[in-house]
Amino acid sequence: MSPSSPQQTSFWRGFRAGAPFLIIIGPFAMLFGVLSTEQGLTLTETMAFSVLVIAGASQFAALQLMADNAPALIVVVTSLAVNMRMVMYSAALTPWLGQASVSMRAALSYFLVDQTYAASILEYENRPHLTLSERIAYFMGVMMTVCPLWYLATWVGATMGTAIPPEFALDFAVPITFIAILSPMLRTPAHVVSALVSVTIALALWWMPYSTGLLVASIVAMIAGASVETWMESRKGPRL
Amino acid sequence: MTYSTTEIWFIIVALGVGTFLIRFSFLGMIGARQMSPMTLRLLRYTAVAVIPGLVAPLVLWPAATGGQPDAARLIAAATALAVGLAARNVVAAIFAGAAALYATQYLLG
């Protein structure tokens, strides 16, 4: 990408749009670093999580399931389920970025997180006349506010981790963080129903071995959410 | 936690590769093709379907108290949920939940 003016403008617009995320990403990644090393993962393993996976909610989910000693395969499958929403992100960005080279699309995919998706799709829809390289520059501008800090703050948290005394009840940082991530997602009655079904079945099936109850609960809750949405739409009558 | 180093690396690499493939799915492989409305609909609920089920037992039966329900943790969870719903702000919800946890622990000794 040549550093000509339109790309630079887009890059910095993206950077400014992403700047508010800095407040969330720093503490969130630090918390992951702290909890991961508290749980006995090495600094290298902790960093590998944040660099290879680079998806907060699923990293915390993996950590929690590992604390419960779930089988490795269950840890992977359940944590991947948390990331399945990104299929939608990938699909939504394809009309805007699908013409990029394969290596660029691979790079964009690696950096496709909640923040880069949300900010970019908004920009592309508001400014449909941007060129492909301007769109990529904008995406990378947002990315620069999120991803480097994600790695760095994980490292900071991981290196200071074991210095935190037990009075701070850090065990509860994961549930609180998950509740905080989750509650803004409860936008519609269908989302609320899905969440309630998930809670009820997960508690009822808690006795099932290897955290498999959670998988059952997740699948039923997903179907419940989709069904409520279908039902509500059919009440409103046909819609495009 | 009782995993061998190999198992830990299996988890990290499989989760990393799997997550990349999820992100690369349409951008890299499928292209600009329409997904069926039902698929879209199911995908919309993945996060809401997994996270509450993961959290609920942690809130009700925390390992730190030997699985006994704990007032401070219940109040902290309720506070985080209430602030998250009202403010729609992740960081505010985390801080409110942590503040409630520490305040209740302090008050209940």
Interface residues (C-beta under 8 A of the other chain):
Chain A: I23 I24 P27 Q39 G40 L41 E45 A48 F49 L52 V53 I54 A55 A57 S58 Q59 A61 A62 Q64 L65 M66 A67 N69 A72 V75 V76 T78 S79 L80 A81 V82 N83 M84 R85 M86 V87 M88 Y89 S90 A91 L93 T94 P95 L97 G98 V102 R105 A106 L108 S109 Y110 L112 E167 F168 A169 D171 F172 A173 V174 P175 I176 T177 F178 I179 A180 I181 L182 S183 P184 M185 L186 A190 H191 S194 A195 L196 V197 S198 V199 I201 A202 L203 W206 G213 L214 A217 S218 I219 A221 M222 I223 A224 G225 A226 E229 T230
Chain B: M1 T2 Y3 E7 I8 W9 F10 I11 I12 V13 A14 L15 G16 V17 G18 T19 F20 I22 R23 F24 S25 F26 L27 G28 I30 G31 A32 M35 M38 L40 R41 L42 L43 R44 Y45 T46 A47 V48 A49 V50 I51 P52 G53 L54 V55 A56 P57 L58 V59 L60 W61 P62 A63 A64 A72 R73 A76 A77 A80 L81 V83 G84 L85 R88 N89 V90 V91 A93 I94 G97 A98 L101 Y102 Q105
